[in-house]
Amino acid sequence: MNPNPDVSRRRLLRLMGATPMLPLGAGGVAALLAGCGGGSDNDTPTTTAPTTPAVTLASVSFGSMTAPTLAAAAAMATTSVGSTMTVNFSDSSKLDFKLSYQPFFITGDMVPNGNGGTILAGGYYDINNKAIVDTTVAGKERQFFSDSPDGTSLLTVPNANVAGVKGNTVFAVVQFEYTTWAQDGKTDMYGRLPSPIAVLTLDQDKTTGKLTLVKYHNVDTSSVNGLWITCGASLSPWGTHLSSEEYEPNAYLAASDAQFKAFSKNLYGDETTANPYNYGHLPEVTVNTDGTASIKKHYCLGRISHELVQVMPDNRTVIMGDDATNSGYFVFVADKEKDLSAGTLYVAKVGTGFSLDPAAAAAPLTWIKLGSATSAEIRSLAASLKPADIMDVKTADPADATYTKVTANGRVEWLKVKAGMEKAAAFLETHRYAALVGASMGFTKMEGTTVNIKDKIAYSALQNCQSSMVAGHALNVPGNGISIPKALNAGAVMMLNLKGGQKDTAGSAIDSEWMPADTKALLVGEDIAADALGNTANPDKVGNPDNLKFSEKMRTLFIGEDSSQHVNNFLWAYNVDTKQLARLLSVPAGGESTGLHAVDDVNGWTYIMSNFQHPGDWGGIHAGVKGTLEPLIKANYKDKFGAAVGYLTGELAQFKLAKA
C-alpha cells in the first residue's frame, strides 16, 4: 500500500463492508486499494501523496469448502457456500473474501416485466407466445415453468436505457433447458416443451456492484421455430449469447417418437408440424438497448448435440461440445469475423496414444473437412428435404457392399448417402456423416468447452468416460483412436493445445490459428465404492464435469458438475498455475450445477454466475439421504418444481490496511 497513506480507516471500512461482489476489475481494485490517494471521513483530500508505483492484481486463489453432510442437512438441501477467495496484489497486500450465493429468483416466481406488471420466471410459451398450461392436476391448472435453468451470459450493451435502473444497466441472458415433471409427478416432460430463453435487465449498484433484477423479458423464438433442449451457453467475443440445442432429434424416427410428437404438439398445437431438421443447431441471441432481444439460428455449424461452444479470440473459430454417446470434436471456422452465418465445418481424427492419465503424452488430432456452407442454404435444405432424400439408414446389416457400417449416436447403423446429398448429410445428419467419413466418433458425453487465451489451450469436459470409449464395448470403434481399458464413470476434463498452420486430411490449409492440435487429460474423477453418504465418485475430486469457464484474470478454470455419483453436485475452481483445486459451492442434493459464467470485468466488477437444476431429482446414490432431505428441498424450491438463477458474491472477511 501507499507507504505514506493519508487514508481514513473508517472510510475504508465503510467501503469494504458495503462490497458484496468480487472487486477484481480495474475500477473495483481502485475502489478498494488504500494506496491510490488520500481521503478523510468526508472524502476530502487533505494532503497530496507522493507518486508511487501502481498497485496491480497479482493473483487470485480460492479456499475450499468441505462437502456438506447429514450433520448439517439444511446445507445439503440448498445452495451452500463455505469457500473463500483471496486477492493478492503486487505490493504483497491482499484481500480475503468469504463467498456466498445470491439468487435473482427461483423459477416459478412472479418477477417484474418492466411494464409495471409481472411475468412467470422460466414460464413456457408456444409458437404464438401463448402460455403452455399444465392440466395434469384438475383444479390446479397453471402455466408450465422450468426446474432446469442452464446457460447464462452476463453482458452490457452500449447506450442501454431501461426504466427502473438507477445505477449501471447490465443484462443477463438465461435459457431454460427443460422441465422434469408435470404437476402430477408422473408425466415425464423432458424434451416435450419448447425451451424458453429470457433477458434479465439488472441494476448494477455503482458503489457495491450488487445486481438487482428490474425486468424479465421472454424472447420471442417463433422466427426460429422454437428452441429444443437448450443446455450450456457462452458469451461471444462480440457480446451475443450463444445458445445450444442438445440431443438433436432423430429425423428418421421423429414421426413415431413420442417425445418429439409431444414437443410439436406443445409448440404448434399439432403432433406433426415440427420439422426435426430445424433442431440441433446453434441459436444466437442479440440483446437490445431496451432489454428485449432478437434471435437467429445458425444451421451451418453442424446438427449435433450442441452443448457449450467457445469462440476463439480470432472471432471466427468455434470449438464445440458434443454431448452424445459416440460424439466427436467439431470445429467451425467462419468466413468472416463476428459472423457465424457462413463457414467451414471440421471433425477430428484422434491419433495414437489417447489416455486419461494426466501424466501421459497428448494424442495428436487431425481434421476432416465436412464441408462449407451458409446458414441460409442449409436452412433451405432442412425445409425441403426428408430424411430419406439424404441417406438410407438401416439398423440391421443389409448385406449390401454399397452400405457402410458406422457407430453414431449410441447405435450401430448401415448408411448410404444419396447421390449429390453430401452437403445435406454433412450439415443435417452430421453425426452419421462424420462417422461415415472416418472421424473419431467415440467420446461419451462431451460437455462444455472453454479457452485459456494466454496459454492457447482449450478445455473440454467429458462427463463420463464409458461405453463407446471402452475397448471391447459394443459401441467402441476399433482403430478410431479412442480406446481406454476400462470405464471411468466419474469423467475427465481434457486440455487441447491450439495451433495455426494446420492442414486438413485432404491436404488443404485450415484458415485458423486456433485449431486443436492434440488432446490430453488435465483432471480426472475417481470412481469409488459407495461411501457412507452414498457417493460413488470421490467427493474431493471433480466428478462428472459439465459446465466449464475460464477466467483469464484469475487464471482459473471453473467446473460445474452434472453428476449422478456425487450426492450433492459441486462448483469447483482450478488454478492452472498452482494446480490447486477448490470446492466453491454445493447445489441442493439431486441437483446439477449449471449456468456457469465467469466474467472478469463488468464496469470494474467481477462476477461468477451460477444456477442449478432439478433439486431433489433422486437416484440410487440418494437412498440414505432422501428421507431427510426431501421435505427440506420441497420447502425450499416449490415442491421441487423450482430452481435458482443467481451468482456468487463476496463478503469481506479480512483485509490489510498497510504492509506488515
C-alpha positions, 0 to 999 in steps of 0.5 A: 500500500501507499507507504505514506497513506493519508487514508481514513480507516473508517472510510475504508471500512465503510467501503469494504463492508458495503462490497458484496461482489468480487472487486477484481476489475480495474475500477473495483481494485481502485475502489478498494486499494488504500494506496491510490490517494488520500481521503478523510471521513468526508472524502476530502483530500487533505494532503497530496501523496507522493507518486508511487508505483501502481498497485496491480492484481497479482493473483487470485486463489480460492479456499475450499469448502468441505462437502456438506453432510447429514450433520448439517442437512439444511446445507445439503438441501440448498445452495451452500457456500463455505469457500473463500477467495483471496486477492493478492496484489503486487505490493504483497497486500491482499484481500480475503473474501468469504463467498456466498450465493445470491439468487435473482429468483427461483423459477416459478416466481412472479418477477417484474416485466418492466411494464409495471406488471409481472411475468412467470420466471422460466414460464413456457410459451408456444409458437404464438407466445401463448402460455403452455398450461399444465392440466395434469392436476384438475383444479390446479391448472397453471402455466408450465415453468422450468426446474432446469435453468442452464446457460447464462451470459452476463453482458452490457450493451452500449447506450442501454436505457431501461426504466427502473435502473438507477445505477449501471444497466447490465443484462443477463441472458438465461435459457431454460433447458427443460422441465422434469415433471408435470404437476402430477409427478408422473408425466415425464416432460423432458424434451416435450416443451419448447425451451424458453430463453429470457433477458434479465435487465439488472441494476448494477449498484455503482458503489457495491456492484450488487445486481438487482433484477428490474425486468424479465423479458421472454424472447420471442423464438417463433422466427426460429421455430422454437428452441429444443433442449437448450443446455450450456451457453457462452458469451461471444467475443462480440457480446451475443449469447450463444445458445445450444440445442442438445440431443438433436432429434432423430429425423428418421424416427421423429414421426413415431417418437413420442417425445418429439410428437409431444414437443410439436404438439406443445409448440404448434398445437399439432403432433406433426408440424415440427420439422426435426431438421430445424433442431440441433443447431446453434441459436444466437441471441442479440440483446437490445438497448431496451432489454428485449432481444432478437434471435437467429439460428445458425444451421451451418455449424453442424446438427449435433448435440450442441452443448457449450461452444467457445469462440476463439479470440480470432472471432471466427473459430468455434470449438464445440461440445458434443454431448452424445454417446459416440460424439466427436470434436467439431470445429467451425471456422467462419468466413468472416469475423463476428459472423457465424452465418457462413463457414467451414465445418471440421471433425477430428481424427484422434491419433495414437496414444489417447489416455486419461492419465494426466501424466501421459503424452497428448494424442495428436488430432487431425481434421476432416473437412465436412464441408462449407456452407451458409446458414441460409442454404442449409436452412433451405435444405432442412425445409425441403428435404426428408430424411430419406432424400439424404441417406438410407439408414438401416439398423440391421446389416443389409448385406449390401457392399454399397452400405457402410457400417458406422457407430453414431449416436449410441447405435450401430447403423448401415448408411448410404448417402444419396447421390449429390446429398453430401452437403445435406448429410454433412450439415443435417445428419452430421453425426452419421456423416462424420462417422461415415467419413472416418472421424473419431466418433467415440467420446461419451458425453462431451460437455462444455468447452472453454479457452485459456487465451494466454496459454492457447489451450482449450478445455473440454469436459467429458462427463463420463468416460464409458461405453463407446470409449471402452475397448471391447464395448459394443459401441467402441470403434476399433482403430478410431483412436479412442480406446481406454481399458476400462470405464471411468464413470466419474469423467475427465476434463481434457486440455487441447493445445491450439495451433495455426498452420494446420492442414486438413486430411485432404491436404488443404490449409485450415484458415485458423490459428486456433485449431486443436492440435492434440488432446490430453487429460488435465483432471480426472474423477475417481470412481469409488465404492459407495461411501457412507453418504452414498457417493460413488465418485470421490467427493474431493475430486471433480466428478462428472464435469459439465459446465466449464469457464475460464477466467483469464484474470484469475487464471482459473478454470471453473467446473460445474458438475452434472453428476449422478455419483456425487450426492450433492453436485459441486462448483469447483475452481482450478488454478492452472498455475498452482494446480490447486483445486477448490470446492466453491459451492454445493447445489441442493442434493439431486441437483446439477450445477449449471449456468456457469459464467465467469466474467472478469470485468463488468464496469470494474466488477467481477462476477461468477454466475451460477444456477442449478437444476432439478433439486431433489431429482433422486437416484440410487446414490440418494437412498440414505439421504432422501428421507431427510432431505426431501421435505427440506428441498420441497420447502425450499424450491416449490415442491421441487418444481423450482430452481435458482438463477443467481451468482456468487458474491463476496463478503469481506472477511479480512483485509490489510490496511498497510504492509506488515 
